[in-house]
Amino acid sequence: MAAGKTTTLTTIGGVRASKAAADGATTVSPSGEPSASSVVVERVEHVLSLIRPAVQSDGGDLELIEVTGTGVVRIRLHGACVGCPSSTITLKAGIERNLRQHVPEVRSVEAVE
């Protein structure tokens, strides 16, 4: 990191997000990719909080792992979602579609183990 650039790492709802200083610092997510802004992470968390009750009603749950600066949202599925043949459809047709509609910075959603 160049001199004069500072980064503050914060945890928002269990997700590590970075807030770069006003001088344009670049930060790195836990996966090694540039991190999304804390505002984008908060918007993603809000949309997931609206989706979560439907997933939980089927015995599953989801956990936001990270949002990269390139717009990739990484989610861990829990409960009945693990190993469910419909989880890919839920991930792409439900979660990704809603996130892309409400958070334009989101480009894709990936499941992580």
N, CA, C and O atoms as a printed pandas DataFrame, in Angstrom:
     atom_number atom_name residue_name chain_id  residue_number  x_coord  y_coord  z_coord
0              1         N          MET        A               1    0.853   -1.169    0.000
1              2        CA          MET        A               1    0.000    0.000    0.000
2              3         C          MET        A               1    0.896    1.229    0.000
3              4         O          MET        A               1    1.894    1.275    0.720
4              5         N          ALA        A               2    0.549    2.204   -0.790
5              6        CA          ALA        A               2    1.357    3.415   -0.913
6              7         C          ALA        A               2    1.275    4.246    0.348
7              8         O          ALA        A               2    0.304    4.169    1.101
8              9         N          ALA        A               3    2.306    5.038    0.567
9             10        CA          ALA        A               3    2.340    5.906    1.741
10            11         C          ALA        A               3    1.167    6.873    1.700
11            12         O          ALA        A               3    0.781    7.351    0.634
12            13         N          GLY        A               4    0.608    7.155    2.860
13            14        CA          GLY        A               4   -0.498    8.104    2.955
14            15         C          GLY        A               4   -1.864    7.486    2.766
15            16         O          GLY        A               4   -2.872    8.166    2.957
16            17         N          LYS        A               5   -1.931    6.219    2.396
17            18        CA          LYS        A               5   -3.218    5.566    2.220
18            19         C          LYS        A               5   -3.487    4.675    3.411
19            20         O          LYS        A               5   -2.647    3.858    3.790
20            21         N          THR        A               6   -4.657    4.833    4.000
21            22        CA          THR        A               6   -5.014    4.020    5.153
22            23         C          THR        A               6   -6.306    3.282    4.880
23            24         O          THR        A               6   -7.145    3.731    4.100
24            25         N          THR        A               7   -6.451    2.152    5.529
25            26        CA          THR        A               7   -7.650    1.348    5.375
26            27         C          THR        A               7   -8.127    0.907    6.744
27            28         O          THR        A               7   -7.331    0.506    7.593
28            29         N          THR        A               8   -9.427    0.983    6.950
29            30        CA          THR        A               8  -10.014    0.502    8.181
30            31         C          THR        A               8  -10.859   -0.711    7.848
31            32         O          THR        A               8  -11.754   -0.631    7.006
32            33         N          LEU        A               9  -10.586   -1.834    8.499
33            34        CA          LEU        A               9  -11.399   -3.029    8.302
34            35         C          LEU        A               9  -12.446   -3.076    9.395
35            36         O          LEU        A               9  -12.136   -2.916   10.575
36            37         N          THR        A              10  -13.677   -3.293    8.998
37            38        CA          THR        A              10  -14.762   -3.373    9.957
38            39         C          THR        A              10  -15.543   -4.655    9.714
39            40         O          THR        A              10  -15.451   -5.262    8.648
40            41         N          THR        A              11  -16.300   -5.050   10.701
41            42        CA          THR        A              11  -17.173   -6.197   10.547
42            43         C          THR        A              11  -18.608   -5.695   10.590
43            44         O          THR        A              11  -19.027   -5.032   11.538
44            45         N          ILE        A              12  -19.348   -6.026    9.543
45            46        CA          ILE        A              12  -20.742   -5.621    9.432
46            47         C          ILE        A              12  -21.561   -6.891    9.335
47            48         O          ILE        A              12  -21.490   -7.596    8.328
48            49         N          GLY        A              13  -22.328   -7.191   10.351
49            50        CA          GLY        A              13  -23.169   -8.385   10.321
50            51         C          GLY        A              13  -22.377   -9.657   10.080
51            52         O          GLY        A              13  -22.846  -10.559    9.385
52            53         N          GLY        A              14  -21.179   -9.739   10.647
53            54        CA          GLY        A              14  -20.367  -10.926   10.491
54            55         C          GLY        A              14  -19.546  -10.953    9.218
55            56         O          GLY        A              14  -18.815  -11.913    8.975
56            57         N          VAL        A              15  -19.656   -9.906    8.396
57            58        CA          VAL        A              15  -18.932   -9.843    7.139
58            59         C          VAL        A              15  -17.841   -8.799    7.257
59            60         O          VAL        A              15  -18.074   -7.677    7.707
60            61         N          ARG        A              16  -16.658   -9.186    6.847
61            62        CA          ARG        A              16  -15.538   -8.257    6.919
62            63         C          ARG        A              16  -15.583   -7.351    5.700
63            64         O          ARG        A              16  -15.500   -7.824    4.567
64            65         N          ALA        A              17  -15.712   -6.075    5.923
65            66        CA          ALA        A              17  -15.767   -5.103    4.842
66            67         C          ALA        A              17  -14.691   -4.065    5.067
67            68         O          ALA        A              17  -14.244   -3.857    6.195
68            69         N          SER        A              18  -14.286   -3.431    4.024
69            70        CA          SER        A              18  -13.254   -2.420    4.164
70            71         C          SER        A              18  -13.814   -1.050    3.847
71            72         O          SER        A              18  -14.712   -0.899    3.018
72            73         N          LYS        A              19  -13.280   -0.080    4.508
73            74        CA          LYS        A              19  -13.659    1.296    4.252
74            75         C          LYS        A              19  -12.356    2.026    3.970
75            76         O          LYS        A              19  -11.566    2.284    4.878
76            77         N          ALA        A              20  -12.143    2.352    2.716
77            78        CA          ALA        A              20  -10.895    2.991    2.321
78            79         C          ALA        A              20  -10.930    4.465    2.677
79            80         O          ALA        A              20  -11.991    5.089    2.703
80            81         N          ALA        A              21   -9.772    5.004    2.947
81            82        CA          ALA        A              21   -9.647    6.425    3.232
82            83         C          ALA        A              21  -10.023    7.220    1.989
83            84         O          ALA        A              21  -10.046    6.681    0.883
84            85         N          ALA        A              22  -10.313    8.487    2.172
85            86        CA          ALA        A              22  -10.770    9.342    1.088
86            87         C          ALA        A              22   -9.742    9.482   -0.031
87            88         O          ALA        A              22  -10.086    9.950   -1.116
88            89         N          ASP        A              23   -8.503    9.094    0.199
89            90        CA          ASP        A              23   -7.489    9.246   -0.836
90            91         C          ASP        A              23   -7.476    8.098   -1.839
91            92         O          ASP        A              23   -6.551    8.010   -2.647
92            93         N          GLY        A              24   -8.471    7.217   -1.812
93            94        CA          GLY        A              24   -8.622    6.185   -2.825
94            95         C          GLY        A              24   -7.839    4.913   -2.588
95            96         O          GLY        A              24   -7.444    4.254   -3.549
96            97         N          ALA        A              25   -7.606    4.554   -1.365
97            98        CA          ALA        A              25   -6.848    3.340   -1.062
98            99         C          ALA        A              25   -7.574    2.115   -1.601
99           100         O          ALA        A              25   -8.804    2.058   -1.584
100          101         N          THR        A              26   -6.817    1.140   -2.075
101          102        CA          THR        A              26   -7.371   -0.124   -2.522
102          103         C          THR        A              26   -7.203   -1.128   -1.403
103          104         O          THR        A              26   -6.131   -1.222   -0.804
104          105         N          THR        A              27   -8.254   -1.881   -1.117
105          106        CA          THR        A              27   -8.193   -2.862   -0.045
106          107         C          THR        A              27   -8.389   -4.253   -0.625
107          108         O          THR        A              27   -8.803   -4.407   -1.774
108          109         N          VAL        A              28   -8.091   -5.253    0.174
109          110        CA          VAL        A              28   -8.164   -6.638   -0.269
110          111         C          VAL        A              28   -9.103   -7.400    0.649
111          112         O          VAL        A              28   -9.041   -7.252    1.870
112          113         N          SER        A              29   -9.988   -8.231    0.054
113          114        CA          SER        A              29  -10.922   -9.050    0.813
114          115         C          SER        A              29  -10.215  -10.303    1.302
115          116         O          SER        A              29   -9.077  -10.560    0.909
116          117         N          PRO        A              30  -10.876  -11.098    2.166
117          118        CA          PRO        A              30  -10.267  -12.336    2.652
118          119         C          PRO        A              30   -9.861  -13.294    1.535
119          120         O          PRO        A              30   -8.948  -14.098    1.723
120          121         N          SER        A              31  -10.516  -13.226    0.380
121          122        CA          SER        A              31  -10.168  -14.120   -0.732
122          123         C          SER        A              31   -9.009  -13.589   -1.553
123          124         O          SER        A              31   -8.553  -14.258   -2.480
124          125         N          GLY        A              32   -8.523  -12.396   -1.228
125          126        CA          GLY        A              32   -7.411  -11.816   -1.954
126          127         C          GLY        A              32   -7.830  -10.877   -3.066
127          128         O          GLY        A              32   -6.972  -10.295   -3.729
128          129         N          GLU        A              33   -9.130  -10.713   -3.288
129          130        CA          GLU        A              33   -9.630   -9.803   -4.310
130          131         C          GLU        A              33   -9.915   -8.446   -3.682
131          132         O          GLU        A              33  -10.066   -8.356   -2.463
132          133         N          PRO        A              34   -9.993   -7.387   -4.487
133          134        CA          PRO        A              34  -10.371   -6.081   -3.938
134          135         C          PRO        A              34  -11.741   -6.180   -3.259
135          136         O          PRO        A              34  -12.621   -6.890   -3.744
136          137         N          SER        A              35  -11.922   -5.479   -2.155
137          138        CA          SER        A              35  -13.166   -5.520   -1.392
138          139         C          SER        A              35  -14.170   -4.502   -1.916
139          140         O          SER        A              35  -13.803   -3.476   -2.490
140          141         N          ALA        A              36  -15.450   -4.813   -1.701
141          142        CA          ALA        A              36  -16.512   -3.864   -2.010
142          143         C          ALA        A              36  -16.581   -2.835   -0.897
143          144         O          ALA        A              36  -16.091   -3.069    0.207
144          145         N          SER        A              37  -17.187   -1.706   -1.188
145          146        CA          SER        A              37  -17.347   -0.679   -0.163
146          147         C          SER        A              37  -18.335   -1.153    0.893
147          148         O          SER        A              37  -19.163   -2.028    0.639
148          149         N          SER        A              38  -18.238   -0.565    2.072
149          150        CA          SER        A              38  -19.139   -0.950    3.153
150          151         C          SER        A              38  -20.590   -0.624    2.811
151          152         O          SER        A              38  -21.498   -1.294    3.303
152          153         N          VAL        A              39  -20.826    0.381    1.987
153          154        CA          VAL        A              39  -22.190    0.736    1.581
154          155         C          VAL        A              39  -22.787   -0.389    0.730
155          156         O          VAL        A              39  -23.946   -0.763    0.914
156          157         N          VAL        A              40  -21.998   -0.919   -0.191
157          158        CA          VAL        A              40  -22.478   -2.020   -1.030
158          159         C          VAL        A              40  -22.748   -3.241   -0.164
159          160         O          VAL        A              40  -23.765   -3.911   -0.343
160          161         N          VAL        A              41  -21.857   -3.537    0.768
161          162        CA          VAL        A              41  -22.043   -4.684    1.663
162          163         C          VAL        A              41  -23.336   -4.520    2.455
163          164         O          VAL        A              41  -24.096   -5.477    2.598
164          165         N          GLU        A              42  -23.592   -3.334    2.965
165          166        CA          GLU        A              42  -24.819   -3.094    3.734
166          167         C          GLU        A              42  -26.054   -3.297    2.870
167          168         O          GLU        A              42  -27.045   -3.861    3.334
168          169         N          ARG        A              43  -26.012   -2.845    1.618
169          170        CA          ARG        A              43  -27.158   -3.022    0.720
170          171         C          ARG        A              43  -27.368   -4.504    0.399
171          172         O          ARG        A              43  -28.508   -4.964    0.331
172          173         N          VAL        A              44  -26.290   -5.246    0.203
173          174        CA          VAL        A              44  -26.397   -6.683   -0.034
174          175         C          VAL        A              44  -27.003   -7.362    1.192
175          176         O          VAL        A              44  -27.902   -8.193    1.064
176          177         N          GLU        A              45  -26.512   -7.009    2.379
177          178        CA          GLU        A              45  -27.058   -7.598    3.612
178          179         C          GLU        A              45  -28.546   -7.322    3.755
179          180         O          GLU        A              45  -29.302   -8.191    4.190
180          181         N          HIS        A              46  -28.971   -6.119    3.392
181          182        CA          HIS        A              46  -30.390   -5.768    3.503
182          183         C          HIS        A              46  -31.237   -6.661    2.588
183          184         O          HIS        A              46  -32.259   -7.198    3.016
184          185         N          VAL        A              47  -30.815   -6.817    1.341
185          186        CA          VAL        A              47  -31.569   -7.672    0.413
186          187         C          VAL        A              47  -31.588   -9.114    0.913
187          188         O          VAL        A              47  -32.622   -9.779    0.850
188          189         N          LEU        A              48  -30.455   -9.598    1.408
189          190        CA          LEU        A              48  -30.418  -10.970    1.941
190          191         C          LEU        A              48  -31.332  -11.131    3.142
191          192         O          LEU        A              48  -31.923  -12.194    3.329
192          193         N          SER        A              49  -31.459  -10.092    3.959
193          194        CA          SER        A              49  -32.362  -10.172    5.115
194          195         C          SER        A              49  -33.819  -10.299    4.675
195          196         O          SER        A              49  -34.639  -10.855    5.406
196          197         N          LEU        A              50  -34.145   -9.795    3.500
197          198        CA          LEU        A              50  -35.506   -9.932    2.971
198          199         C          LEU        A              50  -35.737  -11.314    2.363
199          200         O          LEU        A              50  -36.860  -11.819    2.371
200          201         N          ILE        A              51  -34.678  -11.924    1.837
201          202        CA          ILE        A              51  -34.765  -13.253    1.221
202          203         C          ILE        A              51  -34.711  -14.360    2.273
203          204         O          ILE        A              51  -35.352  -15.401    2.122
204          205         N          ARG        A              52  -33.943  -14.130    3.338
205          206        CA          ARG        A              52  -33.651  -15.156    4.351
206          207         C          ARG        A              52  -34.908  -15.868    4.899
207          208         O          ARG        A              52  -34.879  -17.092    5.022
208          209         N          PRO        A              53  -35.995  -15.173    5.231
209          210        CA          PRO        A              53  -37.169  -15.898    5.783
210          211         C          PRO        A              53  -37.706  -16.984    4.844
211          212         O          PRO        A              53  -38.141  -18.037    5.311
212          213         N          ALA        A              54  -37.684  -16.747    3.548
213          214        CA          ALA        A              54  -38.166  -17.764    2.601
214          215         C          ALA        A              54  -37.246  -18.981    2.601
215          216         O          ALA        A              54  -37.716  -20.117    2.547
216          217         N          VAL        A              55  -35.939  -18.744    2.661
217          218        CA          VAL        A              55  -34.975  -19.842    2.703
218          219         C          VAL        A              55  -35.126  -20.613    4.018
219          220         O          VAL        A              55  -35.083  -21.843    4.030
220          221         N          GLN        A              56  -35.301  -19.886    5.116
221          222        CA          GLN        A              56  -35.463  -20.527    6.423
222          223         C          GLN        A              56  -36.752  -21.322    6.521
223          224         O          GLN        A              56  -36.806  -22.325    7.233
224          225         N          SER        A              57  -37.786  -20.893    5.821
225          226        CA          SER        A              57  -39.058  -21.628    5.876
226          227         C          SER        A              57  -38.935  -23.019    5.262
227          228         O          SER        A              57  -39.748  -23.901    5.541
228          229         N          ASP        A              58  -37.915  -23.214    4.424
229          230        CA          ASP        A              58  -37.650  -24.523    3.830
230          231         C          ASP        A              58  -36.567  -25.289    4.583
231          232         O          ASP        A              58  -36.089  -26.321    4.114
232          233         N          GLY        A              59  -36.180  -24.775    5.766
233          234        CA          GLY        A              59  -35.205  -25.475    6.592
234          235         C          GLY        A              59  -33.753  -25.130    6.311
235          236         O          GLY        A              59  -32.850  -25.784    6.833
236          237         N          GLY        A              60  -33.519  -24.118    5.498
237          238        CA          GLY        A              60  -32.154  -23.723    5.173
238          239         C          GLY        A              60  -31.814  -22.361    5.734
239          240         O          GLY        A              60  -32.608  -21.753    6.453
240          241         N          ASP        A              61  -30.649  -21.898    5.406
241          242        CA          ASP        A              61  -30.225  -20.556    5.784
242          243         C          ASP        A              61  -29.063  -20.175    4.883
243          244         O          ASP        A              61  -28.493  -21.023    4.196
244          245         N          LEU        A              62  -28.719  -18.907    4.890
245          246        CA          LEU        A              62  -27.599  -18.436    4.102
246          247         C          LEU        A              62  -26.773  -17.469    4.924
247          248         O          LEU        A              62  -27.281  -16.773    5.804
248          249         N          GLU        A              63  -25.485  -17.442    4.615
249          250        CA          GLU        A              63  -24.536  -16.602    5.332
250          251         C          GLU        A              63  -23.721  -15.837    4.303
251          252         O          GLU        A              63  -23.138  -16.437    3.400
252          253         N          LEU        A              64  -23.677  -14.529    4.431
253          254        CA          LEU        A              64  -22.863  -13.717    3.550
254          255         C          LEU        A              64  -21.413  -13.837    3.978
255          256         O          LEU        A              64  -21.069  -13.516    5.115
256          257         N          ILE        A              65  -20.564  -14.298    3.075
257          258        CA          ILE        A              65  -19.145  -14.463    3.362
258          259         C          ILE        A              65  -18.376  -13.214    2.955
259          260         O          ILE        A              65  -17.600  -12.677    3.746
260          261         N          GLU        A              66  -18.588  -12.746    1.721
261          262        CA          GLU        A              66  -17.913  -11.534    1.278
262          263         C          GLU        A              66  -18.563  -10.980    0.024
263          264         O          GLU        A              66  -19.291  -11.668   -0.691
264          265         N          VAL        A              67  -18.272   -9.720   -0.212
265          266        CA          VAL        A              67  -18.632   -9.050   -1.450
266          267         C          VAL        A              67  -17.329   -8.460   -1.976
267          268         O          VAL        A              67  -16.711   -7.625   -1.317
268          269         N          THR        A              68  -16.915   -8.892   -3.155
269          270        CA          THR        A              68  -15.652   -8.405   -3.699
270          271         C          THR        A              68  -15.858   -7.083   -4.429
271          272         O          THR        A              68  -16.986   -6.708   -4.749
272          273         N          GLY        A              69  -14.780   -6.397   -4.684
273          274        CA          GLY        A              69  -14.830   -5.145   -5.423
274          275         C          GLY        A              69  -15.230   -5.333   -6.874
275          276         O          GLY        A              69  -15.588   -4.371   -7.554
276          277         N          THR        A              70  -15.172   -6.576   -7.354
277          278        CA          THR        A              70  -15.580   -6.871   -8.725
278          279         C          THR        A              70  -17.052   -7.275   -8.809
279          280         O          THR        A              70  -17.530   -7.650   -9.880
280          281         N          GLY        A              71  -17.770   -7.201   -7.690
281          282        CA          GLY        A              71  -19.204   -7.471   -7.688
282          283         C          GLY        A              71  -19.596   -8.921   -7.489
283          284         O          GLY        A              71  -20.731   -9.296   -7.784
284          285         N          VAL        A              72  -18.688   -9.739   -7.000
285          286        CA          VAL        A              72  -19.008  -11.139   -6.729
286          287         C          VAL        A              72  -19.429  -11.272   -5.270
287          288         O          VAL        A              72  -18.685  -10.893   -4.365
288          289         N          VAL        A              73  -20.619  -11.809   -5.048
289          290        CA          VAL        A              73  -21.129  -12.044   -3.703
290          291         C          VAL        A              73  -20.929  -13.524   -3.401
291          292         O          VAL        A              73  -21.381  -14.388   -4.153
292          293         N          ARG        A              74  -20.248  -13.808   -2.295
293          294        CA          ARG        A              74  -20.010  -15.192   -1.900
294          295         C          ARG        A              74  -20.869  -15.505   -0.687
295          296         O          ARG        A              74  -20.834  -14.806    0.326
296          297         N          ILE        A              75  -21.646  -16.586   -0.820
297          298        CA          ILE        A              75  -22.622  -16.978    0.195
298          299         C          ILE        A              75  -22.381  -18.433    0.582
299          300         O          ILE        A              75  -22.091  -19.274   -0.269
300          301         N          ARG        A              76  -22.505  -18.719    1.874
301          302        CA          ARG        A              76  -22.448  -20.102    2.363
302          303         C          ARG        A              76  -23.872  -20.525    2.690
303          304         O          ARG        A              76  -24.579  -19.836    3.426
304          305         N          LEU        A              77  -24.287  -21.653    2.146
305          306        CA          LEU        A              77  -25.616  -22.194    2.415
306          307         C          LEU        A              77  -25.543  -23.133    3.614
307          308         O          LEU        A              77  -24.549  -23.833    3.808
308          309         N          HIS        A              78  -26.605  -23.141    4.413
309          310        CA          HIS        A              78  -26.658  -23.966    5.625
310          311         C          HIS        A              78  -27.949  -24.780    5.654
311          312         O          HIS        A              78  -28.871  -24.543    4.873
312          313         N          GLY        A              79  -27.993  -25.736    6.564
313          314        CA          GLY        A              79  -29.209  -26.510    6.821
314          315         C          GLY        A              79  -29.627  -27.336    5.622
315          316         O          GLY        A              79  -28.801  -27.982    4.977
316          317         N          ALA        A              80  -30.916  -27.310    5.331
317          318        CA          ALA        A              80  -31.469  -28.116    4.249
318          319         C          ALA        A              80  -30.925  -27.715    2.882
319          320         O          ALA        A              80  -31.027  -28.486    1.928
320          321         N          CYS        A              81  -30.346  -26.517    2.774
321          322        CA          CYS        A              81  -29.786  -26.071    1.489
322          323         C          CYS        A              81  -28.539  -26.851    1.096
323          324         O          CYS        A              81  -28.236  -26.988   -0.089
324          325         N          VAL        A              82  -27.817  -27.361    2.086
325          326        CA          VAL        A              82  -26.579  -28.096    1.808
326          327         C          VAL        A              82  -26.943  -29.413    1.135
327          328         O          VAL        A              82  -27.641  -30.242    1.719
328          329         N          GLY        A              83  -26.477  -29.602   -0.076
329          330        CA          GLY        A              83  -26.750  -30.832   -0.807
330          331         C          GLY        A              83  -28.104  -30.884   -1.491
331          332         O          GLY        A              83  -28.416  -31.870   -2.159
332          333         N          CYS        A              84  -28.908  -29.857   -1.343
333          334        CA          CYS        A              84  -30.228  -29.840   -1.981
334          335         C          CYS        A              84  -30.070  -29.634   -3.487
335          336         O          CYS        A              84  -29.345  -28.734   -3.913
336          337         N          PRO        A              85  -30.738  -30.453   -4.294
337          338        CA          PRO        A              85  -30.624  -30.297   -5.744
338          339         C          PRO        A              85  -31.149  -28.941   -6.249
339          340         O          PRO        A              85  -30.749  -28.479   -7.317
340          341         N          SER        A              86  -32.016  -28.330   -5.504
341          342        CA          SER        A              86  -32.582  -27.039   -5.913
342          343         C          SER        A              86  -31.754  -25.839   -5.455
343          344         O          SER        A              86  -32.091  -24.701   -5.781
344          345         N          SER        A              87  -30.684  -26.075   -4.711
345          346        CA          SER        A              87  -29.929  -24.946   -4.166
346          347         C          SER        A              87  -29.289  -24.090   -5.252
347          348         O          SER        A              87  -29.166  -22.878   -5.079
348          349         N          THR        A              88  -28.880  -24.691   -6.366
349          350        CA          THR        A              88  -28.307  -23.906   -7.461
350          351         C          THR        A              88  -29.357  -22.999   -8.074
351          352         O          THR        A              88  -29.067  -21.852   -8.414
352          353         N          ILE        A              89  -30.560  -23.498   -8.215
353          354        CA          ILE        A              89  -31.655  -22.687   -8.752
354          355         C          ILE        A              89  -31.984  -21.563   -7.777
355          356         O          ILE        A              89  -32.183  -20.422   -8.192
356          357         N          THR        A              90  -32.043  -21.876   -6.486
357          358        CA          THR        A              90  -32.296  -20.855   -5.466
358          359         C          THR        A              90  -31.220  -19.790   -5.513
359          360         O          THR        A              90  -31.517  -18.598   -5.434
360          361         N          LEU        A              91  -29.972  -20.214   -5.642
361          362        CA          LEU        A              91  -28.847  -19.284   -5.652
362          363         C          LEU        A              91  -28.911  -18.353   -6.855
363          364         O          LEU        A              91  -28.775  -17.140   -6.701
364          365         N          LYS        A              92  -29.112  -18.891   -8.031
365          366        CA          LYS        A              92  -29.073  -18.091   -9.257
366          367         C          LYS        A              92  -30.399  -17.379   -9.548
367          368         O          LYS        A              92  -30.424  -16.170   -9.779
368          369         N          ALA        A              93  -31.492  -18.134   -9.535
369          370        CA          ALA        A              93  -32.783  -17.569   -9.922
370          371         C          ALA        A              93  -33.411  -16.721   -8.825
371          372         O          ALA        A              93  -34.170  -15.794   -9.108
372          373         N          GLY        A              94  -33.095  -17.035   -7.588
373          374        CA          GLY        A              94  -33.689  -16.282   -6.486
374          375         C          GLY        A              94  -32.756  -15.243   -5.914
375          376         O          GLY        A              94  -33.030  -14.045   -5.998
376          377         N          ILE        A              95  -31.656  -15.686   -5.332
377          378        CA          ILE        A              95  -30.761  -14.777   -4.616
378          379         C          ILE        A              95  -30.034  -13.845   -5.583
379          380         O          ILE        A              95  -30.053  -12.628   -5.397
380          381         N          GLU        A              96  -29.394  -14.399   -6.613
381          382        CA          GLU        A              96  -28.643  -13.550   -7.542
382          383         C          GLU        A              96  -29.552  -12.573   -8.276
383          384         O          GLU        A              96  -29.209  -11.401   -8.431
384          385         N          ARG        A              97  -30.696  -13.043   -8.724
385          386        CA          ARG        A              97  -31.627  -12.164   -9.446
386          387         C          ARG        A              97  -32.044  -10.989   -8.580
387          388         O          ARG        A              97  -32.044   -9.848   -9.041
388          389         N          ASN        A              98  -32.400  -11.255   -7.328
389          390        CA          ASN        A              98  -32.814  -10.177   -6.425
390          391         C          ASN        A              98  -31.664   -9.227   -6.113
391          392         O          ASN        A              98  -31.850   -8.011   -6.106
392          393         N          LEU        A              99  -30.490   -9.767   -5.859
393          394        CA          LEU        A              99  -29.349   -8.907   -5.560
394          395         C          LEU        A              99  -28.998   -8.020   -6.753
395          396         O          LEU        A              99  -28.747   -6.827   -6.581
396          397         N          ARG        A             100  -28.978   -8.582   -7.946
397          398        CA          ARG        A             100  -28.636   -7.788   -9.134
398          399         C          ARG        A             100  -29.691   -6.720   -9.408
399          400         O          ARG        A             100  -29.370   -5.636   -9.893
400          401         N          GLN        A             101  -30.935   -7.026   -9.100
401          402        CA          GLN        A             101  -32.017   -6.053   -9.317
402          403         C          GLN        A             101  -31.915   -4.883   -8.352
403          404         O          GLN        A             101  -32.154   -3.741   -8.743
404          405         N          HIS        A             102  -31.563   -5.148   -7.090
405          406        CA          HIS        A             102  -31.566   -4.119   -6.056
406          407         C          HIS        A             102  -30.203   -3.523   -5.733
407          408         O          HIS        A             102  -30.121   -2.452   -5.132
408          409         N          VAL        A             103  -29.137   -4.208   -6.125
409          410        CA          VAL        A             103  -27.778   -3.711   -5.889
410          411         C          VAL        A             103  -27.036   -3.831   -7.221
411          412         O          VAL        A             103  -26.428   -4.866   -7.495
412          413         N          PRO        A             104  -27.076   -2.796   -8.044
413          414        CA          PRO        A             104  -26.503   -2.873   -9.387
414          415         C          PRO        A             104  -25.018   -3.236   -9.432
415          416         O          PRO        A             104  -24.531   -3.707  -10.460
416          417         N          GLU        A             105  -24.300   -3.025   -8.342
417          418        CA          GLU        A             105  -22.873   -3.357   -8.303
418          419         C          GLU        A             105  -22.622   -4.862   -8.300
419          420         O          GLU        A             105  -21.516   -5.309   -8.602
420          421         N          VAL        A             106  -23.646   -5.643   -7.960
421          422        CA          VAL        A             106  -23.506   -7.108   -7.918
422          423         C          VAL        A             106  -23.523   -7.657   -9.333
423          424         O          VAL        A             106  -24.428   -7.371  -10.117
424          425         N          ARG        A             107  -22.495   -8.458   -9.651
425          426        CA          ARG        A             107  -22.370   -9.085  -10.968
426          427         C          ARG        A             107  -22.741  -10.558  -10.937
427          428         O          ARG        A             107  -23.309  -11.077  -11.898
428          429         N          SER        A             108  -22.424  -11.237   -9.836
429          430        CA          SER        A             108  -22.754  -12.660   -9.722
430          431         C          SER        A             108  -22.746  -13.075   -8.263
431          432         O          SER        A             108  -22.250  -12.362   -7.391
432          433         N          VAL        A             109  -23.316  -14.265   -8.023
433          434        CA          VAL        A             109  -23.357  -14.848   -6.686
434          435         C          VAL        A             109  -22.765  -16.242   -6.779
435          436         O          VAL        A             109  -23.077  -17.005   -7.693
436          437         N          GLU        A             110  -21.904  -16.566   -5.819
437          438        CA          GLU        A             110  -21.273  -17.889   -5.767
438          439         C          GLU        A             110  -21.511  -18.509   -4.406
439          440         O          GLU        A             110  -21.527  -17.820   -3.386
440          441         N          ALA        A             111  -21.697  -19.819   -4.405
441          442        CA          ALA        A             111  -21.787  -20.555   -3.148
442          443         C          ALA        A             111  -20.369  -20.999   -2.758
443          444         O          ALA        A             111  -19.587  -21.422   -3.610
444          445         N          VAL        A             112  -20.058  -20.898   -1.491
445          446        CA          VAL        A             112  -18.776  -21.377   -0.964
446          447         C          VAL        A             112  -19.065  -22.417    0.100
447          448         O          VAL        A             112  -20.136  -22.420    0.707
448          449         N          GLU        A             113  -18.108  -23.295    0.319
449          450        CA          GLU        A             113  -18.297  -24.330    1.340
450          451         C          GLU        A             113  -17.628  -23.934    2.627
451          452         O          GLU        A             113  -17.679  -24.681    3.605
